[in-house]
Amino acid sequence: MTGDASAGRRAIDLAATTAGRLARAGSNALTTTLGGRERTRVILLLASVLALASADSATVGASAIQLRHDLHINNTDVGLLVTVTSLVAAAASLPFGVLADRVRRTRLLGGAIVLWGAAMIWSATAPTFGQLLLARLLLGGVTAAAGPIVASLVGDWFASSERGRIYGYIISGELVGAAFGFAVTGGIATLSWRASFVILALPAFALAWLVFHLPEPTRGGGKPLLSATATPVPAAAGDEGEDQATDAQRLAGERGVEPDLQLVLTRDPRRLGLLAAARYVLSIRTNVLLILASAGGYFFLSGVQTFGVEFVTKQYGIAQALSALVLLAVGAAGVIGVLVGGWLGDFLLHRGFLNGRILVSAIAATVAVILFVPAIFIRSPLTALPYISLAALALSAQNPPIDAARLDIVHPLLWGRAEGIRTALRTLAQATAPLLFGALSDYVFGGGRSGLQWTFAFMLLPLAASAYFLFKALRTYPRDVATAAASTAASRS
């Protein structure tokens, strides 16, 4: 017996040692891939911010069955919970955009996350649907900080040549969070939807503490965090640093693309008020097209996050816990999509293709629409899974190149307000999605499995529209890139 116990302890020690070595090797590999410890710290924390927001939205959808049963509500009410959060977030994005351009962003984001955790705890303890709705209103107000602050920090922390790839890493956090919401907290929701919200609230406070201790980057993108492990991209002749022009702007200059003189800024953008800034960024045609395209994609994604578990459960006749695993696999495909999309957009840009980022997004959006059609109508889970996974990969692949391209067409000192305006308009579209998905399912298509199926099919239309807007942006992007370069140079002279 003593020998058996000793052998057991040795086996446990060996397993622990092996696990520790694998963990260290994985950590070292990740640090090398991301370009050093400081860059890894920043990327992981920004990804975690998006993950927390996405996990919360997904948890509402994964808890839909339990919420309806416990609070005596229907699909429309479940959609309303997500909709009010998004509507408040849309309104709050505008002041957060202004603050992102004027105050210390890391402290602002950390403070918002503290309130974020408090709102989640309130959600978990709400005794009625009305109080839960109020808690979601507060949550929407504080989560709005993420969009404009993260975009502004990415622009200042990372060089323009790699922003698509960096956005891929950060947006993967959004997808990992959604997968966690579906698979983990969704599974917990089968026992208690209140416990699922508490599980999300606890890490929020630790995340806030870590974000508080991040250094504030220099504004304007002039001093990015350079990779300690990657080979630097050669600078153009005469270029004195990152603050001179982005890669896309240098390409536009080399090819003689003329700026729109009416849109060239000649004064410090920080002097522009919110209304003047809004008028300016919405006069950039490519920016408007990218906002519309982003809104179409996130509109569909918001509906999937809210009703995806219920659709998979009813469409494929599987248990809720198993449906969460199916969506977990789909989420993994989405992570691959954002990593590939961001890398491919940067690769084409480095190869001299000015429209590379926009083209990657346009093709990805088109492929997503095509693949979702069979995925919605197939009844066999094994047959549908490849279609759903590849569609999710394509849907997610369009976002990092869009986000990176948007920084190339806006003056660096307007990044916070531009992202706040984009987030507000995109979130308005997102806000309507859960309510419209639920209402169409209940009142137009008759409810049940068939109602959700035809609702998802109908909602492919805005996803198709996003592909159309991206193809239109191929014509306007080069000139808007040249205009942004001229504005940056003029405002510094």
TAJO-V536439 format. One record per pair of residues at least 12 apart in sequence whose C-alpha atoms are under 6 Angstrom apart, sorted by the first residue. I is the first residue (numbers start at 1). GAP is how many residues later the second one is. If there is no record, write none. Layout:
# TAJO-V536439
I GAP
I GAP
This chain:
# TAJO-V536439
35 192
35 193
35 194
36 192
47 123
47 126
48 125
50 123
50 124
51 122
51 123
51 126
52 125
54 120
54 123
54 124
55 122
55 123
55 126
58 120
58 123
58 124
58 247
59 122
59 127
61 244
61 245
61 246
62 120
62 124
62 247
63 123
63 126
63 130
75 363
76 359
76 362
76 363
79 355
79 356
79 359
80 355
83 348
83 349
85 51
85 52
85 55
86 54
86 341
86 345
87 341
87 344
88 52
88 53
89 51
89 52
89 55
90 334
90 337
90 338
92 49
92 52
93 51
93 327
93 331
94 326
94 327
96 49
97 51
97 319
97 320
97 323
98 319
100 49
100 316
101 315
106 106
107 105
110 98
110 101
110 102
112 30
113 95
114 91
114 94
116 23
116 26
117 84
117 87
119 16
119 20
120 77
120 81
121 77
122 13
123 12
124 70
124 73
148 268
148 271
148 272
152 263
152 264
155 66
156 63
156 64
156 65
156 68
157 67
157 68
158 66
158 67
159 65
160 86
161 86
163 241
164 178
164 182
164 236
164 237
164 240
165 177
165 178
167 233
168 170
168 171
168 174
168 232
172 163
175 156
179 149
179 152
182 142
183 141
183 142
187 134
220 192
221 22
222 20
222 21
248 106
249 232
249 233
249 236
252 230
259 220
259 223
259 224
260 223
264 219
264 223
265 222
266 224
266 225
267 224
268 223
286 187
286 190
286 191
289 180
291 131
293 173
293 176
295 131
295 134
296 166
296 167
296 170
297 166
299 130
299 131
299 134
302 128
303 130
303 131
314 135
315 134
316 63
316 64
316 65
330 59
333 56
333 60
334 58
334 59
334 62
337 56
337 59
337 60
338 58
338 59
341 56
342 58
342 59
345 12
345 56
357 44
361 37
362 105
362 108
362 109
364 30
364 34
365 30
365 102
366 101
368 23
368 26
368 27
371 16
371 20
372 19
375 12
375 13
408 73
409 71
409 72
409 75
410 74
411 73
411 77
441 14
